Amino acid sequence: QLKTFISSSDCLSLSPPLDQQPTEVIMMKIGNPTKLLLALVAILQLVSMYKLQLIQDKSTSGESRSILSSTSKLRGQRQAQQQRQKLSHQVEEESFSACLMIMDDNAHLIEWLAYHYTRLPLRRLIVAVDPRSQTSPSEILQRWDGLMDITEWTDIDFMPPTLMDKHLKIPSHDHTALTKLFRQRQEEFYTRCMARLKYEGRTWTAFVDTDEYILINEKAQGKYKIPKGPSENHESSRMTVLQGIRKAEKENEFLANELSNSPCVAMPRLAFGVKESRMEEIQNRVPFGFDGENFQTLRWRWHAGTGMKKVNKISKSLLDVSRVESELFVPTKEVMVHLPSKTHCHGGKEEHLWVLNLLSPIVVHHYAGSWEQWSHRKDTRNRRTRENYEKLMYDKQSDDRIRPWLQEFVSEVGLWQARGLLRDVGEVPDV
C-alpha cells in the first residue's frame, strides 16, 4: 500500500482502497547522504507521531496544492458517507437519546459525545446552551452531522419569558439566586426536551452532565448484576448499555420485574479524583496516535469508595420517555433536576436516589478532570477554588473498566474519522 513516492524531481500521491486504514510509506531516491538523512527523519516522524507533512506540488503556473491534505480529506468524506449509509439502514433500530445542558464545556464535550455514541449508543441529542457561556459548542456538534441527530437550543426555545427576564437581572455575585434559577432552568429544559423526544417516538433517555459517563456496573452484586455472556472476560465492557438493559429483561427475573414496573433507572455515581497514574497505565489499550492524558476516562483512574455517599453524591437517572404520560411533563411539580418524573422515578422523593453503587446494574463515572478543566467551568455555587480541587485526591481504588471504549470507537468509525471527531479533545479553549 504505497501512498506517496517522493523523488528529487516530482511527487505523486497514490491512495490505497478507501475502506482500509492506510500505511504511510515514504520512498526516496537516495543520491547523497543528505537525502538519506532527510528520508530517515521523515519516516521516524510518521511512525512516532503519525502526522503527515504536507507535500507541496508546484504546478506550471506556480500555484501549490497539498496532495496529502486533499487525499486525507477525500478519505474522511468517503468514510463519513459510508457511515451515513450504514446508519440510514439502522434508523428503525432502538438507540439512546439524551438531554444535555452545557456551559463552557467544550473541553469535556468532545470526549463525552464519542464515548456515549459508542457505549449507549447515543444517536439523538438535544443540547441547551447557557446564555452566560463564553464559548460555543456549535462547531463540535456539527462534526457529528450524519452520525448523530443533534438539536441545539437556547433559552428562547424552552424558557418562559418571566424566567428569562430573571436570569438577566440577577447579579453574578448572588450565588444563591443563580443556583435557584439554574435548577428552574434545568427543570424547564428537561420538561421540554422529554416532551420533544416522546413526540419523536424515542425511548431511553439519559440525564447526565458532560463530566459524567454511563456504563454497565460490573461491580453490581447479586440480583442487581446484568448477566454476562459465554465469555466471562470483560463481557459487559463490550456490551452497550442498551444491550445490557435488553439482556437483563431476558435473563434476570428481578431486574426484568424492576424494568417492567418502572420506566426509570437510578444510576449511582462514582467520583473519580485527581490522583495521577503512571504513563504506561494511562496509555494502556489506547489506540496508536492518541494521547491518553487528553481523555478524562483514561487519565483519571482512582476513585472514592463505593460506599462514600457524600462524596459520590446523589444518583442520576435514565428514563424511557415513551412510557411517560404526556400530561406529566410539568416542570417543578413533576419534573425535577434529579427526578425526571416524580410519578415514575423512585417514589417521587430525592432521598430515594441515595443508591449504593453495588445495588444498581448501571453506574455513572463522575470526573473532576485537570485543574485547568475544573477551574475553567463556572459554578453558580462558587466552589471551584484551588483548595477545593486539591481535596479531590481520592485513592480508594483504581478502575479501568471504562478503558476499552476508545478502541471500540476507532474500530466503529475508522481512524481518520475518529481523529477528526476527537480533534482538540481535552483542550481548554481560550476565552
C-alpha positions in Angstrom: 0.0 0.0 0.0 2.3 2.7 -1.2 0.7 6.1 -0.7 3.4 8.6 -1.6 6.5 8.4 -3.7 8.9 11.3 -3.5 11.7 11.8 -5.9 14.2 14.6 -6.4 12.1 16.0 -9.4 8.5 15.3 -8.6 5.9 13.8 -6.3 2.8 11.7 -6.8 0.1 10.7 -4.3 -1.5 7.2 -4.7 -4.2 6.3 -2.3 -4.9 2.7 -1.1 -8.5 1.3 -1.1 -10.6 3.8 1.0 -12.1 1.0 3.1 -8.7 0.2 4.5 -6.5 2.0 7.0 -3.6 3.5 5.1 0.0 2.5 5.8 2.0 5.7 5.2 5.3 5.0 3.4 7.9 7.4 2.1 10.3 6.2 -0.5 13.0 8.5 -1.9 15.6 8.1 -4.5 18.8 8.5 -2.5 21.5 10.4 -4.3 23.7 11.5 -1.4 23.9 11.3 2.4 21.9 14.4 3.0 18.9 12.9 1.2 19.3 9.7 3.2 19.2 11.6 6.4 16.1 13.5 5.3 14.4 10.2 4.4 15.1 8.7 7.8 13.8 11.8 9.6 10.6 11.7 7.6 10.0 8.0 8.3 10.6 8.4 12.1 8.2 11.3 12.2 5.5 9.3 10.5 6.0 6.3 12.8 6.3 8.2 16.1 3.8 11.0 15.7 1.5 9.6 12.9 1.4 13.1 11.4 1.9 13.7 7.8 3.8 16.7 6.5 2.0 18.3 3.6 3.8 17.8 0.3 3.6 20.7 -2.0 3.4 20.1 -5.7 4.4 23.0 -7.8 2.3 23.4 -10.9 3.5 25.1 -14.1 1.5 28.2 -13.1 3.5 28.5 -9.8 0.5 27.6 -7.7 0.9 24.9 -5.0 -1.5 22.3 -3.7 -1.5 20.0 -0.8 -1.7 16.4 -2.1 -1.8 14.6 1.2 -4.3 17.0 2.7 -6.7 16.6 -0.2 -6.3 12.8 -0.2 -6.9 12.6 3.6 -10.0 14.9 3.2 -11.3 12.7 0.4 -10.8 9.6 2.6 -12.6 11.2 5.5 -15.5 12.3 3.4 -15.8 8.7 1.9 -15.8 7.2 5.4 -18.4 9.7 6.6 -20.6 8.9 3.6 -20.3 5.2 4.2 -21.2 5.7 7.9 -24.3 7.7 6.9 -25.4 5.0 4.5 -24.9 2.4 7.3 -26.9 4.5 9.7 -29.7 5.0 7.2 -30.3 1.3 7.2 -30.5 1.3 11.0 -32.9 4.1 11.5 -35.6 1.8 13.0 -33.1 0.2 15.4 -33.5 1.3 19.0 -30.9 3.7 20.4 -30.4 6.2 23.3 -31.3 9.8 23.5 -30.0 12.5 25.9 -31.0 15.9 27.2 -27.8 17.8 27.9 -27.2 21.3 29.5 -23.8 22.9 28.9 -21.9 26.0 29.8 -18.3 26.4 28.6 -18.0 22.6 28.4 -16.1 22.2 25.1 -13.1 20.6 26.9 -15.4 17.8 28.1 -17.9 17.7 25.3 -15.7 16.2 22.6 -14.9 13.1 24.6 -18.4 12.8 26.1 -20.0 12.7 22.6 -17.6 10.0 21.3 -17.9 7.9 24.4 -21.7 7.8 24.6 -22.0 7.4 20.8 -20.2 4.1 21.3 -21.3 2.9 24.7 -25.0 3.7 24.9 -25.3 4.0 21.8 -26.3 7.7 21.7 -28.0 8.7 18.4 -30.3 11.6 19.4 -29.2 14.6 21.5 -30.8 17.9 22.5 -28.4 20.5 23.9 -29.2 23.6 25.9 -26.5 26.2 25.9 -26.4 28.5 29.0 -26.7 32.2 28.0 -23.7 33.0 30.2 -21.4 30.8 28.2 -18.3 32.4 26.7 -17.7 29.6 24.3 -20.0 27.9 21.7 -20.3 24.2 21.1 -21.7 24.5 17.6 -18.5 23.6 15.7 -18.0 20.4 17.8 -21.7 19.4 17.4 -21.6 20.0 13.6 -18.8 17.4 13.3 -21.4 14.7 14.1 -23.6 15.6 11.1 -24.8 12.3 9.6 -23.8 10.3 12.6 -26.0 11.7 15.3 -29.2 13.8 15.3 -28.3 16.9 17.4 -30.5 19.9 18.1 -29.0 22.9 19.8 -31.4 25.1 21.9 -31.1 28.5 23.5 -33.3 29.8 26.3 -35.8 31.1 23.9 -36.6 27.5 22.8 -37.7 26.4 26.3 -37.7 29.1 28.9 -40.8 31.1 29.9 -40.3 34.8 29.3 -40.6 35.6 33.0 -37.7 33.3 33.9 -35.6 34.7 31.1 -36.0 38.2 32.4 -35.0 37.0 35.9 -31.9 35.3 34.5 -30.7 38.6 33.0 -31.3 40.7 36.1 -29.5 38.5 38.8 -26.0 39.9 39.6 -23.1 37.5 39.1 -22.2 37.6 42.8 -25.6 36.4 44.0 -24.8 32.7 44.1 -27.9 31.6 46.0 -30.2 33.2 43.4 -28.2 31.9 40.5 -28.3 28.4 41.8 -32.0 28.5 42.3 -32.6 29.9 38.8 -30.2 27.3 37.4 -32.4 24.5 38.9 -35.5 26.1 37.5 -33.9 26.4 34.1 -32.8 22.8 34.2 -36.3 21.6 35.1 -37.8 23.7 32.2 -35.3 22.3 29.8 -35.8 18.6 30.9 -39.5 19.0 30.6 -39.5 20.4 27.0 -36.7 18.0 26.0 -38.6 14.9 27.2 -41.8 16.1 25.5 -40.0 16.6 22.2 -38.3 13.2 22.4 -41.6 11.4 23.3 -43.2 13.2 20.3 -40.4 11.8 18.1 -41.0 8.3 19.3 -37.8 8.0 21.3 -37.4 5.7 24.3 -34.5 5.5 26.8 -33.1 9.0 27.6 -30.1 10.0 29.7 -29.9 13.0 32.0 -26.2 13.5 32.9 -23.5 16.2 32.6 -20.5 16.4 30.3 -18.2 15.2 33.1 -20.3 12.1 33.7 -20.1 8.8 31.8 -22.7 6.0 31.8 -21.6 2.3 31.8 -22.8 -1.1 32.9 -21.9 -1.8 36.5 -19.7 -4.8 36.6 -19.4 -4.5 40.4 -23.1 -4.8 41.0 -23.9 -7.5 43.4 -26.3 -10.5 43.3 -29.7 -9.8 41.7 -28.6 -6.3 40.5 -25.9 -7.7 38.2 -26.6 -7.9 34.4 -25.8 -11.4 33.2 -22.6 -12.0 31.2 -22.3 -13.9 28.0 -20.4 -17.2 27.4 -17.1 -15.3 27.8 -16.7 -14.0 31.3 -13.7 -11.8 30.4 -15.0 -8.2 30.4 -18.1 -9.3 28.6 -20.2 -6.4 30.0 -17.4 -3.9 29.0 -18.1 -4.7 25.3 -21.9 -4.7 25.8 -23.6 -1.4 25.2 -25.9 -0.1 27.9 -28.9 -0.7 25.7 -27.8 -4.3 25.1 -27.3 -4.7 28.9 -30.9 -3.5 29.5 -32.3 -5.9 27.0 -30.2 -8.8 28.4 -31.4 -8.0 31.9 -35.0 -8.1 30.7 -34.5 -11.6 29.3 -32.1 -13.2 31.7 -32.5 -11.6 35.2 -36.0 -12.0 36.7 -35.5 -9.4 39.4 -34.3 -6.7 37.0 -36.9 -7.7 34.4 -39.6 -7.0 37.0 -38.0 -3.7 38.1 -37.8 -2.5 34.5 -41.4 -3.6 33.8 -42.7 -1.8 36.9 -40.9 1.4 36.3 -39.5 3.2 33.2 -36.9 4.9 35.4 -33.5 3.5 36.4 -31.4 5.1 39.2 -27.6 5.3 38.3 -25.4 5.8 41.4 -22.4 8.0 40.7 -18.7 7.1 41.4 -16.4 10.1 41.9 -13.0 9.9 40.3 -10.4 12.2 41.8 -7.2 13.9 40.7 -4.6 11.3 41.7 -2.3 10.8 38.7 -1.2 7.4 37.3 2.0 6.2 35.6 2.2 6.9 31.9 2.2 3.2 30.9 -1.1 2.9 32.9 -2.7 5.9 31.2 -1.6 4.7 27.7 -2.7 1.1 28.3 -5.1 0.0 25.5 -5.0 3.5 23.9 -5.1 3.3 20.1 -2.0 4.4 18.2 -1.9 8.1 17.6 -3.9 9.2 20.6 -2.7 10.5 24.0 -4.4 9.1 27.0 -3.7 12.2 29.1 -6.2 14.1 26.9 -9.1 11.9 27.9 -10.8 12.1 31.3 -11.8 8.4 31.2 -8.3 7.2 30.5 -6.1 9.6 32.6 -8.0 9.6 35.9 -8.2 6.0 37.3 -8.6 6.5 41.1 -11.9 6.9 42.7 -13.6 7.3 46.1 -15.0 4.3 48.0 -18.3 2.9 46.6 -20.0 3.5 49.9 -19.0 7.1 50.3 -22.4 8.7 49.6 -21.4 12.3 50.5 -18.5 12.2 48.0 -20.2 10.3 45.2 -23.4 12.3 45.7 -27.0 11.7 44.6 -27.7 9.3 41.7 -28.7 10.3 38.2 -31.5 8.7 36.2 -32.4 7.0 32.9 -36.0 7.3 31.7 -37.9 5.6 29.0 -39.9 8.7 27.8 -42.2 6.5 25.7 -43.8 5.1 28.8 -44.4 8.5 30.5 -47.8 10.2 30.0 -47.5 13.5 28.2 -49.6 15.3 30.8 -46.8 14.6 33.3 -44.3 16.8 31.6 -44.8 19.7 34.0 -41.7 21.5 35.5 -41.2 21.5 39.2 -44.4 19.8 40.1 -43.5 16.6 38.2 -40.0 17.2 36.7 -37.0 17.9 38.9 -33.3 18.0 38.4 -32.6 14.5 39.6 -36.2 13.2 39.2 -37.2 13.5 35.6 -40.6 12.0 36.6 -41.8 12.1 40.2 -44.6 9.7 39.3 -42.3 7.1 37.8 -39.0 7.6 39.5 -38.0 6.3 42.9 -41.3 7.2 44.7 -41.0 10.8 43.7 -38.5 11.5 46.5 -34.9 12.6 46.0 -33.8 10.8 49.2 -34.5 7.5 47.5 -31.8 8.4 45.0 -29.0 7.8 47.5 -28.4 4.4 46.0 -25.4 2.3 46.9 -23.0 1.7 44.0 -23.2 -2.1 44.4 -27.1 -2.1 44.1 -27.6 -0.9 40.6 -27.0 -2.5 37.2 -25.8 0.8 35.7 -23.4 3.3 37.1 -22.1 6.8 36.3 -18.4 7.7 36.5 -18.0 11.3 37.5 -14.7 13.0 36.7 -13.1 16.2 38.1 -10.5 16.4 35.3 -7.4 18.6 35.4 -7.2 21.8 37.3 -7.4 23.8 34.1 -10.6 22.0 33.1 -12.1 22.1 36.5 -11.4 25.8 37.1 -12.5 26.8 33.6 -16.1 25.7 34.2 -18.1 28.3 36.0 -20.1 27.2 39.1 -23.1 29.2 40.4 -22.2 27.9 43.9 -18.7 29.5 43.6 -16.9 26.3 44.8 -14.2 25.9 42.1 -11.2 27.0 44.1 -7.7 25.5 44.2 -8.3 24.4 47.8 -11.4 22.5 46.9 -9.8 20.9 43.9 -6.9 19.5 46.0 -9.5 17.9 48.3 -10.4 15.6 45.3 -7.4 13.4 45.8 -9.4 10.1 46.1 -7.3 7.0 46.1 -9.5 4.2 47.4 -9.2 2.1 44.3 -8.2 2.3 40.7 -10.6 1.2 37.9 -10.0 0.5 34.2 -13.4 -0.9 33.3 -14.2 2.0 31.0 -10.9 1.9 29.2 -11.8 -0.2 26.1 -14.3 2.3 24.8 -11.7 4.3 22.7 -10.6 1.2 20.8 -14.2 0.4 20.1 -14.9 3.9 18.9 -12.0 3.9 16.5 -13.0 0.5 15.2 -16.5 1.6 14.6 -16.0 4.9 12.8 -12.5 4.4 11.4 -9.2 6.0 12.4 -9.4 9.1 10.2 -12.9 10.0 11.2 -12.2 9.3 14.8 -9.2 11.7 14.7 -11.5 14.4 13.2 -14.3 13.9 15.7 -11.8 13.9 18.6 -9.8 16.9 17.4 -8.7 19.2 20.4 -10.1 16.7 22.9 -9.4 17.8 26.5 -8.1 21.2 25.5 -9.4 24.2 27.4 -10.3 26.9 24.9 -9.2 30.5 25.3 -12.0 32.9 26.2 
